[in-house]
């Protein structure tokens, strides 16, 4: 895999890689929109049906989008605000055929203590994306989200799920 840091001089010289990075950042924005709107339907569209996940609530790993939604997303998305993957700070590797990418990226969000007080909920994510052709949209095959040290594991916000 070729590796690109953001920002990188190489990106300005390689339009194809620059396009891939732009599309990966757009994927991250789409995920943030789904999380912040508690839009599970929208979220499903950017993840593979047979994805593998590590997350805050998984004892080991979760297999499949359905299990990930049930055991991870539904325990997090409605309890946080202002989720954002910090695409400007991401590191990414893209395969030579441009069909697989791995992104490492910090994230931030607002968490809620049981008493309703807010706290900074920061962490990092590793995301494996793939697509059948370079014209296709990126789809996540694997995610691993980890909270930073000292960040409370649970947030107690109570947002309502978007109904479609």
C-alpha positions in Angstrom: 0.0 0.0 0.0 1.1 3.5 -0.7 1.0 5.8 2.3 -0.1 9.4 2.5 -0.2 11.8 5.4 -2.5 14.7 5.5 -1.2 17.2 4.5 1.4 15.7 2.2 3.4 17.2 -0.7 2.8 13.9 -2.6 -1.0 14.5 -2.6 -0.6 17.7 -4.7 1.4 15.6 -7.2 -1.0 12.6 -7.4 -4.5 13.6 -8.5 -5.8 10.0 -8.1 -4.6 9.8 -4.5 -5.9 13.2 -3.8 -9.3 12.2 -5.1 -9.3 9.0 -2.9 -8.4 11.1 0.2 -11.2 13.5 -0.6 -13.7 10.6 -0.9 -12.5 9.0 2.3 -13.0 12.4 4.1 -16.5 12.6 2.6 -17.1 9.0 4.0 -16.1 10.3 7.4 -18.5 13.3 7.1 -21.3 10.9 6.1 -20.6 8.8 9.2 -20.6 11.9 11.4 -23.9 13.0 9.9 -25.5 9.6 10.6 -24.2 9.5 14.2 -25.2 13.0 15.0 -28.7 12.5 13.5 -29.0 9.0 15.1 -29.7 7.8 11.6 -29.1 4.1 11.6 -30.6 3.7 8.1 -28.2 6.3 6.7 -25.3 4.7 8.6 -26.0 1.3 7.2 -25.4 2.5 3.6 -21.7 3.2 4.2 -20.8 -0.1 5.9 -20.5 -3.6 4.5 -23.1 -6.1 5.6 -20.3 -8.5 6.7 -18.2 -5.9 8.5 -16.0 -6.7 11.5 -16.0 -4.2 14.4 -14.1 -3.6 17.6 -15.8 -1.0 19.8 -16.5 0.2 23.3 -19.2 -2.3 24.1 -17.9 -5.3 22.3 -16.3 -7.9 24.5 -14.2 -9.1 21.6 -15.3 -8.3 18.1 -18.7 -8.0 16.3 -19.4 -9.7 13.0 -21.8 -8.1 10.6 -23.5 -4.7 10.3 -26.6 -5.9 12.1 -24.7 -7.0 15.2 -22.6 -3.8 15.1 -25.7 -1.6 15.0 -27.4 -3.6 17.8 -24.5 -3.9 20.2 -22.4 -0.8 19.4 -24.1 1.9 17.5 -27.4 1.8 19.5 -25.3 2.1 22.7 -23.4 5.2 21.5 -25.0 7.2 18.8 -28.1 8.4 20.8 -25.9 9.3 23.8 -23.3 11.7 22.3 -23.4 15.0 20.4 -21.1 16.7 17.9 -19.3 13.5 16.7 -16.6 14.3 14.2 -13.8 12.3 12.7 -10.9 14.8 12.3 -10.1 14.1 8.6 -7.5 16.8 8.5 -5.5 14.8 11.0 -5.9 11.4 9.4 -3.2 9.1 8.2 -4.2 6.9 5.3 -2.8 4.1 3.2 -4.3 3.3 -0.2 -3.6 0.1 -2.2 -1.9 0.4 -5.6 -5.2 -0.6 -7.3 -7.0 2.1 -5.2 -9.7 -0.4 -4.1 -8.6 -0.7 -0.4 -7.7 2.0 2.1 -6.8 2.0 5.8 -7.4 5.3 7.7 -6.3 6.1 11.2 -8.0 9.2 12.5 -8.8 10.9 15.8 -12.3 11.8 16.7 -14.1 14.1 19.1 -17.6 14.3 20.5 -19.5 15.5 23.5 -20.4 13.0 26.1 -22.9 13.3 29.0 -22.4 12.3 32.6 -25.3 10.8 34.5 -26.0 14.2 36.1 -26.2 15.8 32.6 -22.9 17.6 32.7 -21.0 17.4 29.4 -17.4 16.1 28.9 -15.0 15.9 26.0 -15.3 12.4 24.5 -12.2 12.0 22.3 -10.6 9.0 20.8 -9.2 7.4 17.7 -10.4 5.2 15.0 -9.0 2.7 12.5 -11.2 2.2 9.4 -10.7 -0.3 6.6 -12.5 0.7 3.5 -12.9 -1.0 0.1 -14.7 -0.7 -3.2 -15.1 -2.9 -6.3 -13.9 -0.2 -8.6 -12.3 3.3 -8.3 -15.6 4.7 -9.5 -17.5 3.2 -6.6 -18.1 4.8 -3.2 -15.9 3.6 -0.2 -17.6 1.1 2.1 -16.3 0.3 5.6 -15.2 -3.4 6.1 -13.8 -2.9 9.5 -13.8 -0.2 12.2 -12.0 0.0 15.5 -13.0 2.9 17.7 -11.1 3.5 21.0 -11.7 6.3 23.5 -8.6 8.1 24.8 -7.3 7.3 28.2 -9.3 8.7 31.0 -12.4 9.3 28.9 -15.5 7.8 30.6 -16.8 4.7 28.6 -20.4 5.6 29.0 -22.3 8.7 27.9 -25.9 9.2 29.1 -27.3 11.5 26.5 -30.8 10.7 25.2 -31.3 11.7 21.6 -34.1 10.3 19.6 -33.5 8.0 16.6 -34.3 9.5 13.2 -37.3 7.6 11.8 -37.4 7.2 8.0 
